[in-house]
């Protein structure tokens, strides 16, 4: 699918939800949707159109009508035959990557090595300083996984911020976070600081990681199905959650935060903090 055909699909989807729509608001929604799906903003000038309205008039003439104001103001875009283009929302076709595969590709510890065993479909990880298991299991039959690296993931942060085109007051603190040496903790802080754009960032990063996993799988003749989590068989709704005490909720939140961090961050940040807290309590 070319970029223009993707843009067309998204425009028709948005107009299916809301028609007519003002041109400026339609483009704003289009860019927000593109970013949420891991794509770049739409720049009509790159395809030879001077304005967004010209793109709509020339490229989508058979599917939308563009009404120009009598004097000044914004254009009004209307879907010609709404039922013809009604469709399910465009969603990513990616299945979820297995957590062990995900961690291997996103690891930022240069001393930790990761391999994939085609026979057992296991991920084998070990520190270079290790001499026993699982280092002893490494053979020529295993395929090495080269992690994406912190520098690349840091570059994704900067590229994402450029796409958002935020004002300086909002952008400066986010750039300060992105400028730090990348760790899972930095990513978690960056995601929280993005606020309403946090989900778009998650989509953006996830799509890039999946693309890297897919590229590695293709070059090593590994089926992506073996690297993805099993699809859910049951469509039954999740069980009702019983009310939790505040202490249980806090413990649950802490566990979730720990899941966002790698071993290096836990050893460097979490454990010293916990030990300091326990020592302080013992003195009270």
N, C-alpha and C positions, 0 to 999 in steps of 0.2 A: 504494500500500500504506500503510495507516494504521500509526501507531506500535504500537498494540496487536497488530495482526496480525503485525507484524515480531517483536515480543516473543514471541508465541505460536510463531512459526516457529522462533525461536532456542531456546526452552524445549524444544520437541519434538526439535530436533536434538541438544541436550545430553543429553536423556534417552535418545535412541537410542544415544548413545555410552556412557552409564552410567545404568542403571536397576536397582534404585531408587537414589535420591540424597537426602541430607539437604537440607532446605529452605534452610538458611543457605548451604551450600556451592553449591547450585544457583543461588541468587541471585547469589552472588559470581562464579560462572562466567559467568552471564548478563551481568552488568555488564561483565566483562572482554571478553566477545565483542562487546557493543554498542560499547564504546569502540574496540576494534580495527577495527571496521567504520565508524568515524566518527560514531557516534550518541551521544546522551546516556545517562546511567545511567537505569535504570527506576525510576520513583517511582510505586508503586501508589496512593498517596494522591491523586495528581493525577487518577486515574480513578475515585475513589470507594471504593477498597478500603483498609481500615484496616491490613491486614497482607499480606505476600506470600502467606501461606498462604490467606488469604481470596480473593485474586485467582485462585490455582490452583483452589480449590474451586468458585468460581462461574463463572469464565470458561472453564476447561478441564475441566469436570466430565465431559464425554463422552470425553475423551482421556487423562486422568490420574487416578490415585487418590491421595488424601492421607490418610496414616495418622497419627493423633495418638497420642502416647505415653500409657501408662496413668496416669502421674502427672505427671512433669515431663520436659522434654527437647525435642528438635527434632522436627519433623514429618518423615515419610519419604514422598518423592514417587516414584510408580511409573507408568511408561507402561503404559496398558491393553493396547494391541495394538502391540507394538514394530514388527512387520513393516509395519504399515499406514502408519507415519509415517517409515520409513527413507527417507532421501533423500541426495542429494549435498550436501556442505557448502554453506552459503550464501556466495557470493562476490560481490565487486563485479563489475558488468557493464561497468565502464569499461575501454576500451582505453587503452593508454599514450599520453599526449600527446607530440607531437613535441618534441624538445629545444629547438628554436628558438622554438616557441610557448610552451613552459613558461618559458623564460628571459625572454621578453618580458612575460609576465604576472607574474612574480615579481621583476622588476628593481626595485632600490631606489635607483637613480641618477635623481634628478629631471631631470637634464639630458639623459638619453638618451630619445629618442622612438622609438616602435615602431609600424609600420604593417603591415597585411596586404594583399597584392595578390591579389584574387579571381581574376584572370586566370592568373597564374603560380603561385598558391598559396604564394608566398614571403613570408617575414617580412623587412621592411626596417627596419633600425635605424640610428640615427646620433645623434651628439651635436649639440646646438643650435649649438655653436661651429663645426661643420663647414660648409664652403661648397661642397665638391665632391661627388663620389659617396660614399655613396648619397643624400645630401641632395637632389641634383639630380633624383632619380627620383621625388620626392614629388609626386603629382598628386591631383586631386579624386577619381580613381577608387580610390585606396587608402583602406583603413579603418583608423582609428587604434585602437590597443590601449592602453587605460588600465591600467597595472600595478596590482596589488592594493595595493601600498604596504607599507612597513615597519611602520607603525602598526597596520594590520589584522592582519598576521602576528604582531605582538607580542601583540595582543589574543587571538589564537588560542592562543598559549602559555599565557596566564593562564587562559583558559577551560578548557584541557585540564588544567592543574594542579588547578583547582577540582573537576573531575570525578573525579580520582584520590583525593582526600581523604587525602592523605598526612599523616603526623605532622610536627610543626613542624621537627624536626631534619633530616628529609629534604627537606621542602618549601622551607625558607628559602634554601638555596644555589641551588635551581632558580629560585626567584623572583628572586634576585639576577641570574642570567643573563638571565632573561626581561625584566628591567627595563632592560637595556642597549639602546642604539639598535640597531635590528634590521639585521643584515647576514647574508649566507649563512654567514659564519664564526660568528656568534652562534648561528644555528640549528644548525650542526654541533656546537658545544659543548653546546648544550641537549640535543640528541639523544643525545650520548654520556653526558651526566650522568644521563639518565633511566634508564639501565641496562636492566632487564627491561621497562620501559615504552616503550623507544625505538621498537619496531615499531608499537605502538599510536599513538604520536605521528605516525609517518610516514603511517599510514593516515588518521589524523584530518586532518592537513594536506593530504595528497593529495586527499582527498574534497572538502575546501573549495575547493582550487584548481580541481579539475575542475568543480565546480559553478559557479564564477565564469567559467571558460572557456565552459561550456555556455550560461550566461546571455548572455554577450557574443555567442556564435555565433547564438543565437536572435534577439537584437535586431538583428543585422546580416544575417540570412538567409544565414548561412554554415553549410555542412554540417559537423557534427562529424567526419565521416569524413576530411575534408580537413585537419583539425587533429590527427589521431591518427597515430601511427606505423603503417606497414604491418603487417598481421598476418603472423606467421610461417607460411610455407607448409609447411616441412619439420618433421616431428616427430622427426627423428633426434636421438639424444643428442649432447651437446656432445663435441668431440674431447678425447681424453685430454690432460691437461696434463703436460708434462715437468717434472721437478724443476728448480727455479730456485735459483741461488746466492743467498746472503743479500743481496748487493748488488743483484741484480735484483729481489728481493722488496721491498727498501726503495725502489727507484726506482718500482716498481709502486704501492706505497702512497702515495708522494708524488704521483704523477700522479692517483690517485683523490681525494686530498685537494684538489688543485687544481681538479678538476672540480666540487667542492662550492662553490667560491668564485667570486664574480663579479670582473670586471676591477678594480673599485674596491678590493676587499679584497686582491687580488694586488698592486696597486700600493702600497697603504698598509702592508701587513703582510709579505707574502712577499718581495718584491724587496729592501726594506731589510735584512731578516734575512739573506738570502743574501749580499748585498754585505758585510755585517759579518763573516759567517763566512769568506768568501773573503779579506777583508783580514786577518783574524786568522791564517789559515793562511799567508798570504804572509810574515807576520812571524816565523813559527816557524822 
